[in-house]
Amino acid sequence: MSFQIHAISPQTLERVRESGRDVSDHPVERVVATGGEPLRCCLRDARPAEDLILFGYEPELPASPYREIGPVFAHATVCPTPPAAGYPADFRGRRQVLRAYDQRGRIHPATRVHDGTDPEGEIAAMLADPEVDRIHSRNVAHGCYMFAITR
């Protein structure tokens, strides 16, 4: 089954970078990467000394009690948009929660934790359920949003 990976949209990133404010109107924090921070703009790990921003982000979902705001890292300046096809290489092998949502934005029972060895297989199995509208990849330990997945 084919699927698409969605980083945070360039429009959202531009708005945050230009305003210096996040979705909750809190100031964006500017940080220098130590290396390994998962970047939600280009879907790779940061390299030491890269200029980053840390801000609160609310992934796109229909209005529901399951909408969440959480911290994400992105480059402080515009970077290349990742391809929509293919699982991000730097995220491969990383344990992640694959949280499934239905069309109403409610968490679907197909949600699971995967060990990162076969993300394509896990995603295909989840999207085989017609009630799964989208999947959010999230950090296992912290619950932070990584990226969205759709058919």
C-alpha beads as a LAMMPS data file, in Angstrom:
LAMMPS data file: protein, C-alpha beads

151 atoms
150 bonds

1 atom types
1 bond types

-500.0 500.0 xlo xhi
-500.0 500.0 ylo yhi
-500.0 500.0 zlo zhi

Masses

1 110.0

Atoms # bond

1 1 1 0.000 0.000 0.000
2 1 1 1.342 3.423 -0.873
3 1 1 1.354 6.221 1.653
4 1 1 2.636 9.766 2.019
5 1 1 4.698 11.283 4.805
6 1 1 3.891 14.875 5.817
7 1 1 6.345 17.113 7.622
8 1 1 5.091 20.326 9.213
9 1 1 3.902 22.488 6.334
10 1 1 6.226 25.171 4.968
11 1 1 3.438 27.728 5.549
12 1 1 3.222 26.868 9.250
13 1 1 6.996 26.952 9.616
14 1 1 7.185 30.317 7.835
15 1 1 4.527 31.762 10.145
16 1 1 6.342 30.531 13.270
17 1 1 9.762 31.668 12.049
18 1 1 8.516 35.124 11.053
19 1 1 6.313 35.789 14.091
20 1 1 8.575 34.157 16.669
21 1 1 5.389 32.813 18.319
22 1 1 3.934 29.317 18.470
23 1 1 0.353 28.052 18.279
24 1 1 -0.247 29.098 21.907
25 1 1 1.323 32.521 21.298
26 1 1 4.362 31.553 23.383
27 1 1 7.759 32.801 22.209
28 1 1 9.789 30.415 20.081
29 1 1 13.022 29.249 21.747
30 1 1 16.180 29.501 19.682
31 1 1 18.661 26.703 20.356
32 1 1 21.919 25.396 18.933
33 1 1 21.719 21.687 18.142
34 1 1 23.794 19.255 20.129
35 1 1 23.053 16.680 17.428
36 1 1 20.284 14.123 17.112
37 1 1 17.291 16.408 17.691
38 1 1 14.480 15.141 15.410
39 1 1 13.635 17.927 12.961
40 1 1 10.009 18.181 11.872
41 1 1 10.796 20.456 8.912
42 1 1 13.049 18.200 6.817
43 1 1 12.506 14.946 8.763
44 1 1 16.091 14.207 9.677
45 1 1 18.166 14.417 12.839
46 1 1 19.949 17.698 13.538
47 1 1 23.700 17.915 13.244
48 1 1 25.766 19.566 15.984
49 1 1 25.843 23.391 15.850
50 1 1 22.799 23.794 13.552
51 1 1 20.522 26.695 14.478
52 1 1 17.118 25.404 15.536
53 1 1 13.845 26.611 16.949
54 1 1 11.800 24.799 19.580
55 1 1 8.101 25.608 19.666
56 1 1 4.659 24.279 20.533
57 1 1 2.886 22.671 17.590
58 1 1 -0.660 21.372 17.173
59 1 1 -0.860 18.758 14.387
60 1 1 -3.749 19.088 11.973
61 1 1 -6.780 17.131 13.117
62 1 1 -10.495 17.836 13.039
63 1 1 -11.709 19.610 16.170
64 1 1 -11.890 16.930 18.870
65 1 1 -10.707 16.279 22.410
66 1 1 -7.720 14.421 20.907
67 1 1 -5.996 17.489 19.452
68 1 1 -2.716 18.004 21.307
69 1 1 -0.028 20.661 21.484
70 1 1 3.540 19.549 22.015
71 1 1 7.146 20.638 21.537
72 1 1 8.896 20.220 18.176
73 1 1 12.288 21.155 16.743
74 1 1 12.782 22.707 13.292
75 1 1 15.555 24.546 11.517
76 1 1 15.653 28.254 12.345
77 1 1 15.746 29.039 8.604
78 1 1 14.177 27.488 5.521
79 1 1 15.503 24.037 4.626
80 1 1 14.698 21.508 1.886
81 1 1 11.231 19.964 2.109
82 1 1 11.485 16.179 2.467
83 1 1 9.975 13.908 -0.185
84 1 1 6.439 12.726 0.602
85 1 1 7.263 9.177 -0.510
86 1 1 9.290 6.863 1.676
87 1 1 9.861 6.609 5.386
88 1 1 12.443 9.151 6.665
89 1 1 15.877 7.504 6.773
90 1 1 16.937 9.078 10.080
91 1 1 13.768 7.790 11.763
92 1 1 14.259 4.205 10.568
93 1 1 15.103 1.859 13.429
94 1 1 13.674 4.280 16.008
95 1 1 10.867 3.014 18.234
96 1 1 7.786 5.132 17.588
97 1 1 4.118 5.202 18.469
98 1 1 2.000 5.086 15.339
99 1 1 -1.213 6.732 16.496
100 1 1 -4.139 6.117 14.162
101 1 1 -7.027 8.583 13.869
102 1 1 -10.447 8.269 12.272
103 1 1 -12.095 10.987 10.147
104 1 1 -13.519 12.666 13.262
105 1 1 -10.030 13.099 14.726
106 1 1 -10.502 10.436 17.389
107 1 1 -7.828 7.892 18.258
108 1 1 -8.485 4.612 16.449
109 1 1 -7.765 1.165 17.986
110 1 1 -5.232 0.416 15.201
111 1 1 -2.731 2.559 17.162
112 1 1 0.463 0.680 18.009
113 1 1 4.089 0.937 19.038
114 1 1 6.576 -0.267 16.449
115 1 1 10.259 -1.014 16.893
116 1 1 11.318 0.760 13.699
117 1 1 12.462 -2.314 11.790
118 1 1 9.552 -2.440 9.328
119 1 1 7.667 0.858 9.495
120 1 1 6.266 0.367 5.990
121 1 1 4.675 -2.945 7.004
122 1 1 3.188 -1.468 10.171
123 1 1 1.832 1.551 8.293
124 1 1 0.370 -0.603 5.505
125 1 1 -1.382 -2.837 8.041
126 1 1 -2.884 0.187 9.792
127 1 1 -3.993 1.918 6.579
128 1 1 -5.610 -1.321 5.383
129 1 1 -8.372 -0.516 7.868
130 1 1 -10.719 1.826 5.956
131 1 1 -11.670 3.617 9.193
132 1 1 -8.090 4.871 9.664
133 1 1 -7.944 8.348 8.140
134 1 1 -4.378 9.298 9.135
135 1 1 -1.530 8.263 11.377
136 1 1 0.739 10.416 13.508
137 1 1 4.209 9.151 14.315
138 1 1 5.158 10.111 17.866
139 1 1 8.152 9.704 20.147
140 1 1 7.709 6.729 22.497
141 1 1 9.176 8.309 25.629
142 1 1 7.958 11.883 25.325
143 1 1 4.899 11.562 23.073
144 1 1 6.124 14.379 20.807
145 1 1 4.686 14.592 17.303
146 1 1 7.084 13.609 14.514
147 1 1 5.101 13.576 11.236
148 1 1 1.772 12.559 9.689
149 1 1 1.050 9.667 7.345
150 1 1 -1.856 9.416 4.884
151 1 1 -2.847 7.157 1.987

Bonds

1 1 1 2
2 1 2 3
3 1 3 4
4 1 4 5
5 1 5 6
6 1 6 7
7 1 7 8
8 1 8 9
9 1 9 10
10 1 10 11
11 1 11 12
12 1 12 13
13 1 13 14
14 1 14 15
15 1 15 16
16 1 16 17
17 1 17 18
18 1 18 19
19 1 19 20
20 1 20 21
21 1 21 22
22 1 22 23
23 1 23 24
24 1 24 25
25 1 25 26
26 1 26 27
27 1 27 28
28 1 28 29
29 1 29 30
30 1 30 31
31 1 31 32
32 1 32 33
33 1 33 34
34 1 34 35
35 1 35 36
36 1 36 37
37 1 37 38
38 1 38 39
39 1 39 40
40 1 40 41
41 1 41 42
42 1 42 43
43 1 43 44
44 1 44 45
45 1 45 46
46 1 46 47
47 1 47 48
48 1 48 49
49 1 49 50
50 1 50 51
51 1 51 52
52 1 52 53
53 1 53 54
54 1 54 55
55 1 55 56
56 1 56 57
57 1 57 58
58 1 58 59
59 1 59 60
60 1 60 61
61 1 61 62
62 1 62 63
63 1 63 64
64 1 64 65
65 1 65 66
66 1 66 67
67 1 67 68
68 1 68 69
69 1 69 70
70 1 70 71
71 1 71 72
72 1 72 73
73 1 73 74
74 1 74 75
75 1 75 76
76 1 76 77
77 1 77 78
78 1 78 79
79 1 79 80
80 1 80 81
81 1 81 82
82 1 82 83
83 1 83 84
84 1 84 85
85 1 85 86
86 1 86 87
87 1 87 88
88 1 88 89
89 1 89 90
90 1 90 91
91 1 91 92
92 1 92 93
93 1 93 94
94 1 94 95
95 1 95 96
96 1 96 97
97 1 97 98
98 1 98 99
99 1 99 100
100 1 100 101
101 1 101 102
102 1 102 103
103 1 103 104
104 1 104 105
105 1 105 106
106 1 106 107
107 1 107 108
108 1 108 109
109 1 109 110
110 1 110 111
111 1 111 112
112 1 112 113
113 1 113 114
114 1 114 115
115 1 115 116
116 1 116 117
117 1 117 118
118 1 118 119
119 1 119 120
120 1 120 121
121 1 121 122
122 1 122 123
123 1 123 124
124 1 124 125
125 1 125 126
126 1 126 127
127 1 127 128
128 1 128 129
129 1 129 130
130 1 130 131
131 1 131 132
132 1 132 133
133 1 133 134
134 1 134 135
135 1 135 136
136 1 136 137
137 1 137 138
138 1 138 139
139 1 139 140
140 1 140 141
141 1 141 142
142 1 142 143
143 1 143 144
144 1 144 145
145 1 145 146
146 1 146 147
147 1 147 148
148 1 148 149
149 1 149 150
150 1 150 151
